[in-house]
Amino acid sequence: MNNRIKTFMLFIVSIFLLSLLAGCGGSPKPADQNIATNHIIPDKDKDYVVQLGYYDCDHMTGACIAKDAGIYDQLGLKVNVLGNAKVPEAMAAGQMDVGYVGNSRMMRAFLKGSPIIVAANNHIGGSHYLVVSNAIQKPQELLGKKLAIGTDPEKNNYSWVTMANKLGLPVEGKHYEVLNMADKDEYFALKAGKLDCFAACDPWGSMAEYEKTGHVMATMDKLPSGEWGECCAYNLNKNFAAEHPELARLMVLSHTKALEYIYQKPVHSAEIFAENYMVPMEVALMTIWKKTVAEGRTLTWKIDTANWQRQIDMELGYGTLDAAPKVSEFIQPQYLAECGAEDFDTFIKEKVDPVFPVGMSYEDWKKKAYELEGKKPAEA
C-alpha cells in the first residue's frame, strides 16, 4: 500500500515539475525569432507592413522574386510590393520604406532632401538597350526619326549618351523627334509602327528579339573606360531604418536572398518574372540569362564604392548630373554588414560558377537550369 502511495505521489510531483519546466524560460517571449537567420522581430514591428517600391525594369526583379518565392514569409516579414512606384518621391512623402531606384534618380532625390540611403547594391550595369525597328539598319538612319529616349536626352539620359557615342550619333535631342514614354509603352509603339527606336531595359530588348519586331542596335553595359559603373541599388528610407532597424536589416537580407534565388533557381525565377511582367516564358528566361551569365554577374548586393564613383565622374562629365553627393553621404553599408548576408563573391565562386559559368550559351544554360530544377520546358 505504502509503495502504491509513494508511486502515486511521485507521479503527481513529476507532472507538477513538467508543468513548471514547460512554462519556464523567464518572462514571456517579447518577439518572434526567425531560427534560420537568428534575427528577432520586436513586438512593435510584428504587424508592421513594409512598403516596398520598384520600377517596371528587369534589373529590379528581386522585389517580385522575394515576394512570390516566399522569401518575405520565410523571414517573418509583411511586405506590400508596389510596381512602378515613384520611390524617392514616395520616401520624401513618408509613404515608402524600401525601394529599388536608379543611381541618377536616387542621387538627385538625395540632393533635394529625400530621406533615401543606399543599403545594398542591386545591378552594376548592362541589359539596357537601344532597340530599333526592322526598317532601321544603320545608325545614321535614326536622324530625324521618332525616338523614345526622353526629353533633353543629352542632359538626362547617360545611357543614351553612351550608346549614341558608340554609334557615332549626335546626342542632342534636337536631331530627332524625341518622346518620353514608359518602357512597356515604347515597345508596343514600336510594334505598332508608331516609333522608330527606344532606349529601355529588358524585358523589352529581349521581347523585340523574341517577337522579331525590332533588333538591338547598341547596349549600355560597361562604362567607356571598360570598367563597371552603377545602375541601380537597394535603398532604405532612413527614417524607416532608424525607427525599425531590425526590419531594415531583414529587408536587406531578403534582397540578398532574392538575388541568390535568381542565380540558383533561374527557371522558377523566370516563371515569377513572366507572370509579374506579363511576358512569355522564353523572354523571361532570356532576360535572366543575360543578367546572370551572358553579361556577367551583374545582379549583386556587393557594395563597391569605386563603381559609384566611376559612375558619378562619368555623368558629371556628360552633364547628365549637375551635382552629386559624396559617396559616403548616401551609402550606409552597416545594414548589409549586419544582416547576415553571404559574401557575394564567395557565393558566386562556390555555388554559381561551377554550375553556370560566365559565357555559357543560352541553350546550354537553359537545358541545365531545367534539369537541375526537375522541370521540362514547355513545347513551342
C-alpha positions in Angstrom: 0.0 0.0 0.0 2.8 2.4 1.0 4.6 1.6 -2.2 1.4 2.4 -4.2 1.0 5.7 -2.4 4.7 6.6 -3.0 4.4 5.8 -6.6 1.3 7.9 -7.0 2.9 10.8 -5.1 6.0 10.6 -7.4 3.7 10.7 -10.4 1.9 13.8 -9.1 5.2 15.5 -8.4 6.6 14.6 -11.8 3.5 16.1 -13.5 3.9 19.3 -11.4 7.6 19.6 -12.3 6.9 19.0 -16.0 4.4 21.8 -16.0 6.9 24.1 -14.4 9.5 23.2 -17.0 7.1 23.8 -19.8 6.4 27.3 -18.6 9.9 28.2 -17.6 12.4 30.3 -19.6 11.9 33.7 -17.8 9.4 36.3 -18.9 7.1 35.7 -22.0 8.9 35.9 -25.3 8.8 39.5 -26.4 9.3 38.8 -30.1 9.1 36.3 -32.9 12.5 34.7 -33.8 13.5 33.6 -37.2 15.5 30.4 -36.5 17.3 30.5 -39.9 18.7 33.9 -39.5 18.8 34.4 -35.7 17.0 37.8 -36.2 14.4 38.8 -33.7 11.5 40.9 -34.8 10.4 43.2 -31.9 6.8 43.2 -30.7 6.2 46.7 -32.1 7.3 45.5 -35.6 5.5 42.2 -35.8 2.4 43.7 -37.6 4.3 46.4 -39.4 3.7 46.2 -43.2 6.8 47.4 -45.1 6.1 49.4 -48.2 8.5 48.5 -51.0 8.5 50.0 -54.5 10.2 49.2 -57.7 10.0 50.1 -61.4 8.9 48.1 -64.4 12.5 47.1 -65.1 14.1 43.7 -65.2 17.0 44.9 -63.1 14.6 45.2 -60.1 13.0 41.8 -60.3 14.3 40.9 -56.9 11.2 42.6 -55.5 8.7 40.2 -57.0 11.0 37.2 -56.6 11.3 37.8 -52.8 7.5 38.0 -52.6 6.5 35.1 -54.9 9.3 32.8 -53.9 8.2 33.1 -50.3 11.3 34.8 -49.0 9.5 37.6 -47.1 7.3 34.9 -45.4 10.4 32.8 -44.5 11.9 35.8 -42.8 8.7 36.7 -41.0 8.2 40.0 -43.0 5.0 41.6 -44.0 5.7 43.5 -47.3 3.4 45.4 -49.7 5.2 45.3 -53.1 4.3 48.2 -55.4 5.4 48.2 -59.0 6.1 51.4 -61.0 6.2 53.3 -57.8 7.9 56.8 -57.6 10.2 55.6 -54.9 12.2 58.7 -53.9 9.2 61.0 -54.1 7.2 58.5 -52.0 10.0 58.3 -49.5 10.1 62.1 -49.2 6.3 62.0 -48.5 6.8 59.3 -45.9 4.9 56.7 -47.9 7.7 54.3 -48.9 10.1 52.4 -46.7 12.3 50.5 -49.1 12.8 50.6 -52.9 14.8 49.8 -55.9 16.0 53.1 -57.6 18.3 54.0 -60.4 21.5 55.6 -59.4 21.0 59.0 -61.0 17.4 59.4 -59.8 18.5 58.4 -56.3 21.3 61.0 -56.1 19.1 63.8 -57.5 16.5 62.9 -54.9 19.1 62.8 -52.1 20.4 66.3 -53.0 16.8 67.5 -52.9 16.4 66.2 -49.3 14.7 62.9 -49.8 15.5 60.6 -46.8 16.9 58.0 -49.2 20.0 55.9 -48.5 21.7 53.0 -50.2 21.8 49.9 -48.1 22.9 47.3 -50.7 23.8 47.1 -54.3 21.5 45.6 -57.0 22.7 46.0 -60.6 26.1 47.3 -61.8 25.1 47.7 -65.4 24.2 46.1 -68.7 20.8 45.0 -70.1 19.9 48.4 -71.3 19.4 48.6 -75.0 18.8 50.9 -77.9 16.1 49.0 -79.8 15.3 49.9 -83.4 12.6 48.9 -85.9 13.5 46.3 -88.5 13.4 49.1 -91.1 16.5 50.7 -89.4 19.7 49.0 -90.4 22.3 51.8 -90.0 22.7 54.2 -87.1 22.5 57.3 -89.3 19.0 56.3 -90.4 17.8 57.3 -87.0 18.4 61.0 -87.6 15.1 62.8 -87.7 13.2 59.7 -86.6 10.9 59.1 -83.7 13.0 58.1 -80.7 11.7 57.4 -77.2 14.8 58.5 -75.3 13.2 61.1 -73.1 13.1 64.9 -73.1 16.6 66.5 -73.4 18.3 63.2 -73.5 21.8 64.8 -73.6 21.0 66.2 -70.2 19.0 63.4 -68.6 20.0 60.0 -70.1 23.6 58.9 -69.7 22.7 55.5 -71.2 21.6 57.2 -74.4 24.7 59.4 -74.5 27.0 56.4 -74.2 25.2 54.4 -76.8 24.9 57.3 -79.2 28.7 57.9 -78.8 29.3 54.2 -79.7 27.2 54.6 -82.8 28.7 57.9 -83.9 25.3 59.7 -83.5 24.8 63.2 -82.1 23.5 63.1 -78.6 21.3 66.2 -78.7 17.6 65.6 -78.8 17.2 68.3 -81.5 18.4 65.9 -84.1 15.4 63.6 -83.6 11.8 63.6 -82.8 12.1 62.7 -79.1 9.4 61.2 -77.0 9.1 60.4 -73.3 7.3 57.1 -72.6 7.3 54.1 -70.2 9.4 51.2 -71.4 6.4 48.9 -71.9 4.6 51.6 -73.9 7.7 52.2 -76.0 7.8 48.5 -77.1 4.2 48.4 -78.1 4.5 51.7 -80.0 7.5 50.2 -81.9 5.5 47.1 -82.6 2.6 49.1 -83.9 4.9 51.0 -86.3 4.4 54.3 -84.4 8.0 54.5 -83.2 11.4 54.0 -84.8 13.6 53.5 -81.8 13.6 53.4 -78.0 16.1 53.0 -75.1 15.0 50.7 -72.4 16.0 47.8 -70.1 14.8 44.3 -70.5 12.4 42.5 -70.9 11.7 44.8 -73.9 15.0 44.3 -75.7 14.5 40.5 -75.4 10.9 40.9 -76.3 11.8 42.6 -79.6 14.2 39.9 -80.4 11.7 37.1 -79.5 8.8 38.6 -81.5 11.1 39.9 -84.2 9.5 43.3 -84.1 12.9 45.0 -83.9 16.5 44.5 -83.1 19.1 45.8 -80.6 21.5 48.3 -82.2 23.5 49.1 -79.1 23.9 48.1 -75.5 24.8 50.1 -72.4 27.0 47.8 -70.4 30.4 48.8 -69.0 31.4 52.4 -68.9 33.5 53.9 -71.7 36.5 53.2 -69.5 35.9 49.5 -69.8 35.0 49.2 -66.1 31.7 48.7 -64.4 29.7 51.6 -63.0 26.5 51.6 -61.1 22.9 51.1 -62.4 20.5 50.8 -59.5 20.6 49.9 -55.8 18.5 48.7 -52.9 17.5 51.8 -50.9 16.0 52.4 -47.5 14.1 55.4 -46.2 16.5 56.5 -43.4 13.6 57.3 -41.1 12.2 53.8 -41.5 15.6 52.4 -40.9 16.1 54.5 -37.7 12.6 53.6 -36.3 12.7 49.9 -37.4 16.3 48.8 -37.6 15.7 45.1 -37.3 13.1 45.2 -40.1 15.6 47.3 -42.2 18.2 44.6 -41.7 15.8 41.8 -42.6 14.7 43.6 -45.7 18.3 43.9 -46.9 18.7 40.2 -46.1 15.6 39.4 -48.1 17.1 41.3 -51.1 20.3 39.2 -51.0 18.2 36.0 -50.7 16.2 37.0 -53.7 19.3 37.5 -55.8 20.7 34.2 -54.6 17.4 32.6 -55.7 17.7 34.1 -59.2 21.2 32.7 -59.6 20.3 29.3 -58.3 16.7 28.8 -59.4 16.6 30.6 -62.7 13.6 28.7 -64.1 11.3 29.3 -61.2 12.6 32.9 -61.1 11.7 33.2 -64.8 8.2 31.9 -64.1 7.7 34.5 -61.5 9.2 37.2 -63.8 6.9 36.1 -66.7 3.8 36.4 -64.6 4.7 39.7 -63.0 6.0 41.4 -66.1 3.4 39.7 -68.4 5.8 38.4 -71.0 6.4 35.0 -72.5 8.4 32.5 -70.5 11.1 32.4 -73.2 11.6 36.2 -72.8 11.8 35.9 -69.1 14.5 33.2 -69.4 16.5 35.2 -71.9 16.3 38.2 -69.5 17.6 36.3 -66.5 20.3 34.6 -68.5 21.7 38.0 -69.8 22.0 39.4 -66.3 23.4 36.4 -64.6 25.6 34.7 -67.2 25.8 36.4 -70.6 26.8 39.9 -69.4 28.5 38.7 -66.2 27.3 38.6 -62.6 25.6 42.0 -62.9 23.0 41.4 -60.3 24.8 41.8 -57.0 24.3 43.0 -53.4 28.0 43.8 -53.1 28.8 47.4 -52.4 31.8 48.6 -54.3 32.1 52.4 -53.9 34.6 52.6 -56.8 31.7 51.7 -59.1 29.6 54.5 -57.8 32.5 57.0 -58.0 33.2 56.0 -61.6 29.5 56.4 -62.5 29.4 59.8 -60.8 32.5 61.0 -62.6 31.2 59.9 -66.0 27.8 61.5 -65.5 29.3 64.8 -64.3 31.5 64.7 -67.4 28.5 64.1 -69.6 26.4 66.7 -67.9 23.6 64.3 -67.1 24.2 65.2 -63.5 24.7 68.8 -62.4 25.9 67.8 -59.0 26.4 64.7 -56.9 26.7 64.0 -53.2 29.8 62.3 -51.7 29.5 58.5 -51.9 30.0 58.3 -48.1 27.0 60.5 -47.6 24.3 58.3 -49.2 25.8 54.8 -48.8 25.1 53.2 -45.4 26.8 49.7 -45.6 26.1 48.7 -42.0 22.7 47.3 -42.8 24.2 44.8 -45.3 27.1 44.1 -42.9 24.8 43.3 -40.0 22.0 41.4 -41.8 23.8 38.1 -42.0 24.1 38.0 -45.8 26.6 35.8 -47.5 29.6 37.3 -49.1 28.7 37.8 -52.8 32.0 36.8 -54.3 32.2 33.7 -52.2 28.6 32.8 -53.1 29.3 33.1 -56.8 32.6 31.2 -56.6 31.2 28.3 -54.6 27.6 28.0 -55.7 27.2 29.5 -59.2 30.5 29.3 -61.1 30.6 25.5 -61.0 27.1 25.3 -62.3 26.5 28.2 -64.6 29.9 29.7 -65.7 30.1 33.1 -67.3 29.9 32.8 -71.1 27.7 29.7 -71.0 25.5 29.7 -74.1 21.8 30.4 -73.7 20.7 26.9 -74.9 23.2 25.1 -72.6 22.2 27.3 -69.7 18.5 26.7 -70.3 18.9 23.0 -70.6 20.9 22.7 -67.4 18.6 25.0 -65.5 15.6 22.9 -66.3 17.4 19.7 -65.4 18.5 21.0 -62.1 15.0 22.1 -61.1 13.5 18.9 -62.3 11.3 20.6 -64.9 10.8 20.4 -68.6 10.4 23.4 -71.0 7.0 23.9 -72.5 6.8 22.8 -76.1 6.9 25.6 -78.6 
